Amino acid sequence: MRRVCNFSAGPAALPIEVLAQVKEEIFDWHGSGMSVMEMSHRGKEFTTIIEDAKADLKQLVRLPDNYDILFMQGGATAQFSMVPMNLLEDSHTADYVCTGQWGVKAIKEAEKFCAVNIAASSADKKYSYIPAIEDWRCNKQSGYIHITSNETIGGVEFNEPPQTGNIPLVADMSSSFLSRPIDVEKYGLIYAGAQKNVGPSGLTIVLIRKDLIGNSKRVLPSMFDYRVFSEANSMSNTPPCFPIYVAGLVFKWLLELGGLMAIEQVNKKKSSMLYECIDGSDFYRNLVKKSHRSRMNVPFSTIDDNTDKRFLSEALSNDLCELKGHRSVGGMRASIYNAMPLDAVKTLICFMKEFEKKNG
């Protein structure tokens, strides 16, 4: 079996321990004689899987009793529409803080359903920082304030959630979810696609304060209504069974490691090592403000585009895969989510140093 160092931004690497368990159970889950992909979502076997997954996730994030967990589909892109559709009760305005391309996409979808006030944006410096909260121009009548906790393309991350008072804070956490402890009570709603830190694509996780459910005056399609999913325990239709099963295994893996405080320390070490390599060189560069750098996605480049291309080609031949930067920014990007081993980051750093010696 051949395994490469997979730095993909998503779908991303999964823990090897989880993959091994999936392999062991793929034909026969716990003596049922069935794969999880074959069993009824209404049967006792899958009911056990989804309930265990929710219980473990609740433990991981220390979910307060006044919050609900929804297992949904459609990725973060569907949530871009669902959030304004569901949360705007009396207000038809929402505040958005735009710190990258995913914030841009969220705003574009929200504008179809409400008036969007762009409270702050870092577009003036190519999304290389997070605007200071004292400079945000929020609308006191807004129904919520939306942020993207981590921007995968530009590599910008909120280190702490902003204080928003009585206005619910909504966060797209797709690429940072479960990478560090979360103070859930500071948010009204958190949503995250699973394909970064949680499991395969196809599952979207929503943590929502219960008083925000069912307030919309709109007539909503059932598949876009948080109330429907909450009342049906995420089982109003056939859920993404296999991704939920794998996510449940990832939750258990994280708990066995020591929870979110433990994985945060690993992620700090991986990202700090990689940034030290970049900052200690005149050959590599990262343009993000240091205090706003992402622990999950590290974009960097060399001295010119041709050297970037050579870097990517040689990296690939050394089993360092999926390092090409997003097409909108170029260069390279190392996504070092929870499942990325420390040794793989060390291997990348060694390659970077050798490449600099030959090409610097």
C-alpha positions in Angstrom: 0.0 0.0 0.0 1.3 3.4 -1.0 0.4 6.6 1.0 1.5 10.0 0.0 1.7 13.3 2.0 -1.7 14.7 1.0 -1.9 18.5 1.5 -5.3 18.8 -0.2 -7.5 21.7 0.9 -10.5 19.4 0.7 -11.6 16.7 0.5 -8.7 16.3 2.8 -6.6 13.5 4.4 -8.4 11.4 7.0 -6.7 9.8 10.1 -5.0 6.6 9.1 -6.6 4.9 12.2 -10.0 5.9 11.0 -9.3 4.6 7.5 -8.1 1.3 9.0 -11.3 0.9 10.9 -13.5 1.7 7.9 -11.5 -1.0 6.0 -12.1 -3.5 8.7 -15.9 -2.8 8.9 -16.6 -2.1 5.3 -18.3 -5.5 4.6 -19.7 -6.2 8.0 -20.5 -3.5 10.5 -20.4 -5.0 14.1 -21.7 -8.4 13.1 -24.7 -7.0 11.2 -23.7 -8.7 8.0 -24.0 -5.3 6.2 -21.9 -2.4 5.2 -23.0 1.0 6.6 -23.6 2.0 3.0 -26.2 -0.8 2.7 -28.2 -0.6 5.9 -31.5 1.3 6.4 -31.1 4.7 8.0 -34.2 3.8 10.1 -32.8 0.6 11.4 -31.4 0.1 14.9 -27.8 -0.2 13.5 -27.7 3.2 11.9 -29.7 4.7 14.8 -26.8 3.7 17.0 -24.3 5.2 14.7 -25.9 8.6 14.4 -26.7 8.8 18.1 -23.2 7.9 19.1 -21.8 10.5 16.6 -24.0 13.2 18.1 -23.1 12.3 21.6 -19.4 12.3 20.9 -19.6 15.6 19.0 -21.5 17.2 21.9 -18.7 16.0 24.2 -16.0 17.3 22.0 -17.4 20.9 21.7 -19.0 20.9 25.2 -22.3 21.7 23.6 -24.7 23.6 25.9 -28.2 22.1 26.3 -29.8 25.1 24.5 -28.0 24.2 21.3 -28.9 21.5 18.7 -26.8 19.5 16.3 -28.0 19.1 12.8 -26.5 16.7 10.2 -27.3 18.2 6.8 -26.3 18.1 3.2 -25.3 20.6 0.5 -22.0 21.8 2.1 -21.3 25.3 3.2 -22.6 26.6 -0.1 -26.2 25.5 0.8 -25.8 27.2 4.2 -24.9 30.5 2.5 -28.6 30.6 1.5 -30.1 28.7 4.4 -28.7 31.1 7.1 -30.6 34.2 5.8 -33.7 32.2 4.9 -34.0 30.8 8.4 -32.6 33.4 10.8 -34.1 36.7 9.6 -37.3 37.1 11.7 -38.1 40.8 11.9 -34.9 42.1 10.3 -34.2 42.0 6.6 -30.6 43.0 7.0 -27.5 41.0 7.9 -23.9 42.1 8.5 -21.1 40.3 6.8 -17.4 40.6 7.5 -15.5 39.6 4.3 -12.0 38.3 4.7 -11.7 36.1 1.6 -13.2 34.3 -1.3 -15.6 32.2 0.8 -16.9 35.4 2.4 -17.5 36.8 -1.0 -19.5 33.7 -2.0 -21.5 33.8 1.2 -22.4 37.5 0.6 -23.4 36.8 -3.0 -25.9 34.1 -2.0 -27.2 36.1 1.0 -28.0 39.0 -1.2 -30.7 36.9 -2.9 -32.6 36.7 0.4 -31.8 39.9 2.4 -30.1 43.2 2.4 -26.5 42.7 3.1 -24.4 45.2 5.0 -20.7 44.6 4.5 -19.5 45.6 7.9 -15.9 45.2 7.1 -13.7 43.8 4.3 -10.0 43.2 3.8 -10.3 43.3 0.0 -8.1 46.4 0.0 -5.0 44.3 0.8 -6.1 41.1 -1.1 -7.6 39.5 1.9 -4.3 39.3 3.8 -5.7 40.4 7.2 -8.8 40.6 9.4 -10.2 44.1 9.9 -10.0 45.3 13.5 -13.4 45.0 15.2 -13.4 48.7 16.2 -13.5 49.5 12.5 -16.5 47.3 11.7 -19.5 49.3 10.5 -22.3 47.1 11.8 -26.1 47.8 11.5 -27.7 47.7 14.9 -30.9 46.3 13.3 -29.2 43.4 11.6 -30.5 39.9 12.2 -27.0 38.4 12.6 -23.3 39.0 11.9 -21.5 36.5 9.6 -17.8 35.7 9.6 -15.7 33.0 7.9 -13.6 31.7 10.7 -10.8 30.4 8.4 -10.3 31.3 4.7 -8.8 28.3 2.9 -7.6 30.2 -0.1 -5.9 33.2 1.5 -4.9 31.5 4.7 -6.5 34.0 7.1 -8.0 32.9 10.4 -9.9 34.5 13.3 -7.9 33.7 16.5 -10.9 34.6 18.7 -14.6 35.1 18.0 -15.6 38.8 17.9 -17.9 40.1 20.6 -21.2 40.9 18.9 -23.5 41.7 21.9 -27.1 40.7 21.4 -26.7 40.2 17.7 -26.2 36.4 16.9 -22.8 35.6 15.5 -22.8 33.1 12.6 -19.6 31.4 11.5 -18.6 29.4 8.5 -16.1 27.1 10.2 -15.7 24.6 7.4 -11.9 24.6 7.4 -11.2 25.1 11.1 -14.0 23.1 12.8 -12.7 20.8 15.6 -9.1 22.1 15.1 -9.2 24.0 18.4 -11.6 24.4 21.3 -14.8 26.3 20.5 -16.7 28.5 22.9 -20.1 27.6 21.4 -22.0 30.0 23.5 -20.4 33.0 21.7 -22.1 31.9 18.5 -25.7 31.7 17.4 -24.9 29.3 14.6 -21.9 27.4 13.4 -21.8 25.5 10.2 -19.1 23.4 8.6 -18.6 21.1 5.6 -17.1 17.9 6.8 -14.5 17.4 4.1 -11.7 19.3 5.9 -11.3 18.1 9.5 -14.3 15.8 10.0 -14.8 13.2 7.2 -15.8 12.7 3.6 -17.7 15.3 1.6 -21.4 15.1 1.7 -22.0 15.9 5.3 -22.6 19.4 6.7 -22.7 20.0 10.5 -24.8 22.8 12.0 -24.6 23.8 15.6 -27.5 26.2 16.3 -29.0 27.9 19.3 -32.5 26.5 19.7 -34.2 29.9 20.0 -33.0 30.7 16.5 -34.9 27.7 15.0 -38.3 28.2 13.4 -38.4 32.0 13.4 -38.6 32.5 9.7 -41.8 33.9 8.2 -40.9 32.5 4.8 -42.4 29.4 3.4 -39.3 27.2 3.2 -38.6 24.0 1.3 -38.3 21.2 3.9 -34.7 20.5 3.0 -33.8 24.2 3.7 -35.7 24.4 7.1 -33.7 24.0 10.3 -36.9 23.3 12.2 -37.6 20.3 10.0 -34.2 18.8 10.6 -34.3 19.6 14.4 -37.7 18.0 14.9 -36.7 14.9 12.9 -33.3 14.5 14.6 -31.7 15.0 11.2 -33.6 12.1 9.8 -36.4 13.8 7.8 -35.0 12.2 4.7 -32.2 9.7 4.1 -29.2 11.3 5.6 -25.6 11.0 4.3 -25.1 7.8 6.2 -21.6 6.8 5.3 -20.1 10.3 5.9 -21.9 10.4 9.3 -20.4 7.0 10.1 -16.9 8.2 9.2 -17.4 11.5 11.0 -18.4 9.5 14.1 -15.1 7.6 13.9 -13.2 10.9 13.6 -14.9 12.2 16.7 -13.9 9.1 18.7 -10.3 9.5 17.3 -10.2 13.1 18.6 -11.6 12.1 22.0 -8.9 9.3 22.3 -6.2 11.9 21.5 -7.4 14.1 24.4 -10.0 16.3 22.7 -9.8 19.7 21.1 -7.2 21.1 23.5 -4.9 18.3 22.6 -5.3 18.5 18.8 -4.9 22.3 19.1 -1.4 21.8 20.5 -0.5 19.5 17.6 -1.9 22.0 15.1 0.1 24.9 16.7 3.3 22.9 16.4 2.7 22.0 12.7 1.8 25.5 11.6 4.5 27.3 13.6 7.2 25.0 12.1 6.0 25.7 8.6 5.8 29.4 9.1 9.2 29.5 10.7 10.6 27.8 7.6 8.9 30.4 5.3 9.8 33.4 7.5 13.4 32.3 7.9 14.0 32.3 4.2 14.4 35.0 1.6 13.3 32.5 -1.0 9.7 31.8 0.3 7.1 34.3 1.2 3.7 34.4 2.9 1.8 37.8 2.7 -0.7 37.2 5.5 -0.4 39.4 8.6 1.3 37.2 11.1 -1.3 37.6 13.8 -4.0 36.5 11.4 -2.3 33.5 9.8 -4.2 30.3 9.5 -3.2 27.2 11.3 -5.0 25.1 8.7 -4.0 26.5 5.3 -0.6 27.9 4.7 -0.2 29.7 1.3 3.3 30.5 0.1 5.3 31.2 -3.0 8.8 31.3 -4.2 10.7 34.0 -6.1 8.7 33.7 -9.4 6.0 31.8 -11.1 8.3 29.5 -13.1 10.1 28.5 -9.9 6.7 27.8 -8.3 5.9 25.4 -11.1 9.2 23.7 -10.7 8.6 23.4 -6.9 5.2 21.7 -7.5 6.6 19.3 -10.1 9.5 18.2 -7.9 7.3 18.0 -4.8 4.9 15.7 -6.6 7.8 13.4 -7.6 8.6 13.3 -3.9 5.1 12.2 -2.9 4.2 15.7 -1.6 0.9 16.1 -3.2 -1.9 18.6 -3.7 0.3 21.6 -2.9 -0.8 23.8 -5.8 -2.3 27.1 -4.6 -5.9 28.1 -5.5 -6.2 29.2 -9.1 -7.2 32.7 -8.0 -3.9 33.3 -6.1 -1.4 30.9 -7.5 1.7 29.7 -5.7 1.5 26.9 -3.2 -0.8 26.0 -0.3 -0.2 23.4 2.3 -3.4 22.4 4.1 -2.4 20.8 7.4 -5.7 19.8 8.9 -6.1 17.6 12.0 -5.2 14.3 10.2 -2.0 15.7 8.7 0.8 13.9 10.6 3.6 16.1 12.1 6.1 13.9 10.2 4.5 14.9 6.9 5.0 18.6 7.7 8.6 17.9 8.6 9.1 16.1 5.3 7.7 19.1 3.5 10.0 21.5 5.3 13.0 19.3 4.5 12.0 19.4 0.8 11.6 23.2 0.9 15.0 23.7 2.4 16.7 21.4 -0.2 14.7 23.0 -3.0 15.9 26.5 -1.9 19.5 25.3 -1.8 19.3 24.2 -5.4 17.2 27.2 -6.7 17.8 30.1 -4.4 
